[in-house]
Amino acid sequence: MNKITPSLWFDTQAEEAMNFYVATFNGGPYRKEESRIVSITRYEKGMKAPGAEELEGRVIIGIFELAGQRFMALDGGPIFTFNEATSFYVECQDQKEVDYFWNKMSSVPESEQCGWCKDRFGLSWQIIPKQLGELIGDPDPVKSKRVMNAMLTMKKIVVADLQKAYDRE
């Protein structure tokens, strides 16, 4: 069991989000790890979160796993929202996997930058190919800088464009 479990506060969409994330991670082209909803505890009649309307039947505690990482989700009303200060990093094996997760997760085009996107629930994700770290980590500082500069111009990371920047003489 994880010692640290990220907790995600939704207005009233926790169950929808959990189902979306589990389906997305179970559908990835190379994802073999099981993603699943572990448990859901619901608000009973009369239970309210501060600043929220009646939440009967909504999620007070939802536990789910994505690729082996455990998360908690809850419906707490509109008092708190996500922002870019917190994001989840998904290391992808190749462009096919980057494209898959980008197409599933990116719902706010104006928030896209350098491999970061925001999903329809407002949560930020970093969809990053493993090749980015390999190319930026090259001991040749000229090649590494070209790759970094190429990445800084991208929204979705394109591995072929990183490689072109790396190979350029």
C-alpha positions in Angstrom: 0.0 0.0 0.0 1.2 3.5 -0.8 2.2 5.6 2.2 1.2 8.8 0.4 -2.1 9.0 -1.5 -3.0 12.1 -3.5 -6.5 13.3 -2.6 -8.6 15.0 -5.3 -11.4 17.4 -4.4 -14.2 17.7 -6.9 -17.3 19.8 -6.8 -19.7 16.9 -7.7 -17.9 15.0 -10.4 -15.7 12.6 -8.3 -17.3 9.4 -9.5 -17.4 10.6 -13.2 -13.7 11.5 -12.9 -12.7 8.2 -11.3 -14.5 6.3 -14.0 -12.8 8.4 -16.7 -9.3 8.1 -15.3 -9.6 4.3 -14.8 -11.0 3.8 -18.3 -8.2 6.0 -19.8 -5.4 4.2 -18.0 -6.8 0.8 -18.7 -7.1 1.7 -22.4 -3.5 2.9 -23.0 -1.6 1.2 -25.7 1.2 0.0 -23.4 -0.5 0.0 -20.0 -0.5 -3.4 -18.5 -1.0 -2.3 -14.9 -4.5 -2.6 -13.6 -6.4 0.6 -12.9 -9.5 0.2 -10.9 -12.0 1.7 -8.5 -11.3 0.2 -5.1 -14.2 1.6 -3.1 -16.8 4.3 -2.9 -18.5 5.6 0.3 -21.4 8.0 -0.4 -23.0 10.9 1.4 -26.2 10.0 3.2 -29.3 12.1 3.3 -28.7 15.3 5.2 -24.9 15.2 5.0 -23.4 18.4 3.6 -19.9 19.7 3.0 -19.2 23.3 3.9 -20.5 25.6 1.1 -22.1 22.7 -0.8 -25.6 21.9 -1.6 -27.1 18.6 -0.6 -24.7 15.9 -1.7 -26.8 12.8 -0.9 -25.5 9.9 -3.0 -22.3 11.7 -4.1 -18.9 10.5 -3.2 -17.6 11.3 0.2 -14.6 8.9 -0.1 -13.6 7.3 -3.4 -10.5 5.2 -3.6 -9.1 4.3 -7.0 -5.8 3.2 -8.6 -4.2 4.3 -11.8 -1.3 2.1 -12.9 -0.7 1.0 -9.4 -0.8 4.5 -7.8 -3.6 4.9 -5.3 -5.7 8.1 -5.2 -8.6 9.3 -3.1 -11.4 11.5 -4.5 -14.3 13.3 -2.9 -17.2 15.5 -3.8 -16.8 18.5 -1.5 -18.7 21.2 -3.3 -17.3 24.3 -5.1 -15.2 25.7 -2.3 -11.8 24.4 -3.7 -10.7 23.9 -7.3 -7.6 22.5 -9.1 -4.8 24.7 -10.4 -1.6 24.2 -12.3 0.5 24.1 -9.1 -0.3 20.4 -8.9 -0.1 18.1 -11.9 0.4 14.4 -12.5 3.3 13.2 -14.6 2.7 10.4 -17.1 5.9 9.0 -18.6 5.1 7.6 -22.0 7.1 4.9 -23.9 6.7 6.5 -27.4 4.7 8.9 -29.5 1.8 6.5 -29.8 1.4 6.6 -26.1 1.8 10.4 -25.9 -0.9 10.8 -28.5 -3.2 8.4 -26.7 -3.0 10.2 -23.4 -3.0 13.7 -24.9 -6.1 12.9 -26.9 -7.9 11.6 -23.8 -6.7 14.2 -21.3 -6.4 17.5 -23.1 -9.7 19.5 -22.9 -8.5 23.0 -22.4 -6.3 24.0 -25.4 -5.3 27.4 -23.9 -3.6 25.6 -21.0 -1.4 23.4 -23.2 2.3 24.0 -23.0 5.5 21.9 -23.0 3.7 18.6 -22.6 1.2 19.9 -20.0 -2.5 19.7 -20.5 -5.7 20.1 -18.5 -8.5 17.6 -18.4 -12.2 18.3 -18.4 -12.3 18.3 -14.6 -9.6 20.9 -14.4 -6.7 18.6 -13.3 -3.3 19.2 -15.0 -1.3 16.4 -16.5 2.2 16.2 -17.9 2.2 13.8 -20.8 5.9 13.3 -21.4 7.8 10.8 -23.6 10.7 9.1 -21.9 12.8 10.2 -24.9 12.6 13.8 -23.7 14.6 13.0 -20.5 17.1 10.9 -22.5 17.8 13.6 -25.0 17.9 16.5 -22.6 20.1 14.5 -20.4 22.7 14.0 -23.1 26.2 15.0 -21.9 26.6 17.3 -25.0 25.3 20.6 -23.7 24.7 21.9 -27.3 22.5 19.0 -28.2 20.7 19.1 -24.9 20.0 22.8 -25.2 18.6 22.4 -28.8 16.2 19.7 -27.5 15.2 21.9 -24.5 14.6 24.9 -26.8 12.5 22.7 -29.2 10.4 21.4 -26.3 9.7 24.9 -25.0 8.0 25.7 -28.3 5.6 22.7 -28.2 2.2 22.1 -26.8 2.0 18.3 -27.1 5.5 16.8 -27.2 6.5 15.4 -30.6 9.3 12.9 -30.3 10.3 13.2 -34.0 10.8 17.0 -33.6 12.9 16.5 -30.4 15.0 14.0 -32.3 15.4 16.5 -35.2 16.6 19.2 -32.8 19.0 16.7 -31.2 20.5 15.5 -34.6 20.8 19.0 -36.2 24.4 20.0 -36.7 
